Amino acid sequence: MIYIIDDDEIMSECIEKACKKPARVFSNAIEAMLDITGGELPDLIFLDILLDGPDGFAFLDEMMSYPDTKKVPVVIVSSLDFKNKDLSGYGVVGILNKDEMRPEEISEYVDKYVK
């Protein structure tokens, strides 16, 4: 299962189509966190940082506080520049720039992390 957490509905749909595997879409961090702690863990998360309400870093901080959720790989999908930032401590395995990313890049992460 893939989680897509992004408050931009069009971007969420584009990521979901590129995944070509089952995905759950959330428009905010609170919905996603409630779902992740109440059921099956996702294999991969695509996460926007600039969300309405708690931002992506608040979501990552919450995930890091639980032994099972902190193992879930996360791909940051943002228009912010994180190229020179080390976010591996948050479980971040990749960063995609919303303005430049291609569907093939999303598929590469899905192929690598989703069972």
N, C-alpha and C positions, 0 to 999 in steps of 0.2 A: 504494500500500500504506500502511496505517495501523498504527502500533505503539501498543499500549496497555500501559503498564507500571504495574501496581498489584497489590499483594499481597492485596487484598480481592477474592476470586473473584466475589462477587455484583456488586460495583461494576464490575469488568471486563466481566462479561456485559452489564450495562446499557449501558455505553459502547459495546460492540461492536454491540449491537442498534441503538442510536441512529445509529451510523455509516452503516449500510446499504451498506457497501462492504467489500471484503476487508480483514481486519485480522489482525494477529498479536498474541497476548496473552502477556505475560511477567509472572511473579510477582516478579521481582527485577531489579535493575540489571545484574548481571553477565551473566545470560542475554541480555538485550537488547543489551548492548554487544558481546558476542561475535558476535551475529547481525548487528548493524549494520555491524561492521567486516569481516565475511566475505562480504557479498553486496550485493544491491541496496539502495539507500538508500530509506527510507520517505519518503512525501510529507508526512507529518504524524505527530507523536507526542503522545499524551495521557499525561502523566506525573504520578504521585503522588509527593509529596516524602517522606512517612514510610513508607519501605520496610524490610523485614527485610534486614539486611546493609547494604551501601552505600546511602545515601539518594539521593533524587532529585538533590540538588546535586552529589554525587559523580559521578553519571551525566552531568549537564550539564557539569561540569568536564572530564570525559573527552571528551565530544563536542566541546567547544571547542578541544581540542588537535589536532584533525584538520581540514584545510581543507575537505574534502568534507562531513563530518558537521555542522560548525558552521553550515551553511546550512539545515539541516532545521528547519522551524518546530515549536515545542513549545507545547502548551497544558498549563499546570499544572492538575491536578485534585486539590484538597486541602481538608481541613477547617481548615487553618491560614489565617490572614488575611494575604493578600499584596496587598490592594487599594492600599496606598500605597507599594508597593515597585516600583522600576524593575528589571525582570529582562530587559529587552531585550538586554542584553549577553550573555545566555545563549541568545539565539534565541527567547525566550518571546514569543509573539504574543497570548497570552490567558491568563486565569486564571479557572477555574471553581471555585466553592465547592461541595464535595460535598453540603452540607446544603441548598443552595438551587438547584442547577443543574437545568435542564430539558432533555429530549431535543432540543428545537429548537435550543438553544445549541450542542450538540455538532454537529448537522447543519449549522449555519451555518459552523463552522470546516471541516468536511469539504468542503462546497460551495466554499469559498473556496480551499482549499489542495490538495485531492486531484484529480489529473488524471482 
